[in-house]
Amino acid sequence: MGVDDIIAKSKKLLDENRDKIEDALKSDKAEGVSDKILDGAADAIKKVVPVEHHAKIDSTRANIDKNIGDS
């Protein structure tokens, strides 16, 4: 099985399960996990960038968060 076969099977699996995947991404569990990951990433980035960029980091984190989980 070549890489092209694996990609084709992955795309087929995604297409066949799109509804289930979208439901999982909008779940309470996904919300909790994504919040922890996003908070950790935002905090880590804030440690290495100047303070004047922290608001942009918070804004980007919020935009990502509204697309994952249930709130």
Backbone bond lengths (Angstrom), bond angles and torsions (degrees), N, CA, C in turn:
res aa  C-N    CA-C-N  psi(-1)  N-CA   C-N-CA  omega(-1)  CA-C   N-CA-C  phi
1 M - - - 1.442 - - 1.520 108.35 -
2 G 1.305 116.00 124.18 1.452 121.37 -179.43 1.522 112.01 -91.01
3 V 1.310 114.37 174.55 1.464 120.90 -179.92 1.529 110.74 -60.03
4 D 1.317 117.28 -40.82 1.462 120.43 179.69 1.525 111.64 -61.47
5 D 1.332 116.66 -38.10 1.465 120.76 177.42 1.528 111.04 -65.25
6 I 1.307 116.32 -42.13 1.464 121.00 179.64 1.523 109.98 -63.79
7 I 1.325 117.12 -43.46 1.467 121.02 178.84 1.516 110.41 -63.62
8 A 1.315 118.01 -43.54 1.456 121.72 179.67 1.523 111.05 -62.59
9 K 1.326 117.66 -43.14 1.459 120.82 178.67 1.522 111.00 -66.52
10 S 1.324 117.23 -37.34 1.460 121.22 178.05 1.518 111.25 -64.41
11 K 1.321 116.59 -43.34 1.465 120.76 178.26 1.524 110.72 -63.36
12 K 1.331 116.57 -41.06 1.463 120.57 179.16 1.527 110.01 -63.71
13 L 1.323 117.19 -44.86 1.451 122.15 178.96 1.529 110.72 -61.15
14 L 1.313 116.60 -42.59 1.465 121.37 177.83 1.518 110.56 -61.92
15 D 1.319 116.97 -46.91 1.467 120.75 -179.71 1.527 111.63 -62.39
16 E 1.323 116.88 -40.33 1.463 121.11 -178.28 1.524 112.91 -71.31
17 N 1.328 116.91 -23.54 1.465 121.06 -175.00 1.523 113.47 -119.72
18 R 1.309 116.85 18.58 1.467 121.49 -176.11 1.533 112.06 -53.63
19 D 1.333 118.14 -45.15 1.463 121.23 -178.53 1.530 111.66 -62.55
20 K 1.320 116.54 -43.67 1.462 120.63 179.67 1.527 110.93 -64.71
21 I 1.311 116.23 -40.29 1.466 120.86 179.69 1.521 110.43 -65.27
22 E 1.327 116.78 -44.57 1.466 120.44 179.39 1.520 110.67 -63.65
23 D 1.344 117.63 -40.29 1.466 120.89 177.00 1.527 110.96 -61.97
24 A 1.324 116.66 -41.41 1.462 120.81 180.00 1.523 111.45 -64.65
25 L 1.334 116.65 -38.48 1.462 120.39 179.17 1.516 112.64 -69.55
26 K 1.321 117.16 -20.72 1.460 121.69 -179.50 1.530 111.95 -101.45
27 S 1.312 119.18 17.00 1.461 123.17 -175.99 1.528 111.87 -89.35
28 D 1.346 114.68 164.68 1.464 120.79 175.82 1.528 110.88 -61.79
29 K 1.325 115.96 -40.23 1.464 120.24 -178.85 1.528 110.55 -62.97
30 A 1.330 116.63 -44.28 1.470 120.32 178.65 1.522 110.21 -62.74
31 E 1.323 116.73 -36.29 1.468 120.75 179.30 1.524 110.41 -62.17
32 G 1.318 116.88 -47.20 1.455 120.32 -179.13 1.517 113.06 -63.89
33 V 1.306 115.88 -44.37 1.467 120.79 -179.75 1.531 110.18 -66.38
34 S 1.323 115.42 -45.82 1.472 118.19 -177.72 1.524 111.14 -65.57
35 D 1.333 117.82 -36.58 1.464 119.83 178.20 1.522 111.06 -61.17
36 K 1.327 116.99 -43.89 1.467 120.46 179.79 1.531 110.99 -63.09
37 I 1.325 116.07 -43.82 1.466 119.98 -179.38 1.517 110.84 -66.34
38 L 1.327 116.59 -47.06 1.467 120.28 -178.66 1.526 111.57 -64.91
39 D 1.336 117.14 -40.55 1.458 119.89 177.67 1.520 111.13 -62.10
40 G 1.335 116.04 -44.21 1.460 120.06 179.48 1.512 112.57 -63.25
41 A 1.332 115.67 -42.85 1.467 119.91 179.48 1.522 110.76 -65.30
42 A 1.335 116.47 -44.53 1.466 120.00 -179.67 1.532 110.48 -62.65
43 D 1.326 117.02 -44.17 1.466 120.33 179.11 1.530 111.66 -62.42
44 A 1.325 116.82 -41.49 1.464 120.41 179.65 1.524 111.34 -64.15
45 I 1.326 116.14 -42.29 1.464 120.02 179.63 1.522 110.54 -65.77
46 K 1.332 116.58 -40.66 1.471 120.31 -179.88 1.527 112.18 -61.84
47 K 1.323 116.88 -25.46 1.467 119.82 179.70 1.520 112.50 -72.10
48 V 1.346 116.89 -19.76 1.462 118.87 -175.34 1.529 114.09 -115.27
49 V 1.322 117.58 -5.72 1.466 119.14 178.79 1.521 109.86 -111.83
50 P 1.324 116.70 155.63 1.466 119.68 178.54 1.533 112.03 -61.39
51 V 1.317 116.22 152.19 1.464 123.56 -177.18 1.524 111.80 -55.84
52 E 1.300 118.01 -33.79 1.471 119.69 -177.60 1.530 113.16 -64.55
53 H 1.307 117.66 -12.45 1.464 121.62 178.39 1.534 113.33 -98.94
54 H 1.308 117.68 -4.58 1.459 121.24 -176.83 1.526 112.89 -62.65
55 A 1.313 118.18 -36.51 1.468 120.86 179.11 1.528 110.29 -63.99
56 K 1.319 117.72 -39.06 1.463 121.65 178.31 1.531 110.14 -65.85
57 I 1.316 116.81 -38.56 1.470 120.60 177.53 1.525 109.58 -63.15
58 D 1.333 116.91 -44.80 1.469 120.80 178.89 1.519 111.34 -62.49
59 S 1.307 116.63 -39.93 1.470 121.36 179.22 1.528 110.97 -65.59
60 T 1.310 116.45 -43.60 1.470 120.94 178.61 1.515 110.56 -64.52
61 R 1.327 117.45 -41.81 1.457 121.83 178.33 1.529 110.30 -60.50
62 A 1.320 117.21 -43.81 1.469 121.79 179.93 1.528 111.23 -64.18
63 N 1.320 116.99 -40.44 1.471 120.44 178.85 1.527 111.54 -64.26
64 I 1.304 116.87 -40.10 1.461 120.44 178.04 1.527 109.56 -67.41
65 D 1.326 116.26 -43.73 1.460 121.56 -175.42 1.531 112.48 -62.07
66 K 1.307 117.75 -35.67 1.464 118.36 -177.45 1.529 112.58 -70.27
67 N 1.325 117.88 -10.47 1.461 121.64 177.39 1.523 113.76 -99.55
68 I 1.332 116.46 -2.47 1.456 120.93 -179.43 1.529 108.48 -128.96
69 G 1.302 116.93 135.18 1.456 121.45 178.32 1.506 111.99 87.10
70 D 1.337 115.51 -164.12 1.453 120.08 -172.89 1.508 114.95 -103.73
71 S 1.329 118.04 -1.14 1.462 118.98 177.93 1.499 111.58 -148.30
